[in-house]
Amino acid sequence: MFLVGVGGAAGAVVRWLISTFDASSVFPWPTLLVNIVGAGILGWVLVSTPTPTYRALLGTGFCGGLTTFSTLSVEVASLLRDNDNTPAILYLLTSVVLGVVAYLAGRALGTKGLGTG
């Protein structure tokens, strides 16, 4: 449980740092970035980490703290409320499609033995 907390705290801090990069854009690039990167890392973690301890630290903790479905939901709803329908739909579809692609790419890298040495 401690490692999940440590990983979650680290992931949340990284997400916060990335969220400060581009607050001026209508399109929520920072959230898109953390969700795609997190999905890729999770794919890699699930096939390449040797113990449940590392999976708890990196998968549940770090990726759980880094990624954020709730923020994605709020941002899509805000775009729709502001009648920015095209960016809202583009953001939602891009998040889902690229998230799955990143997850599969992470799994492929982990399956090929890249990363655990």
Beta strands, then each sheet from edge to edge (+ up, - down):
end
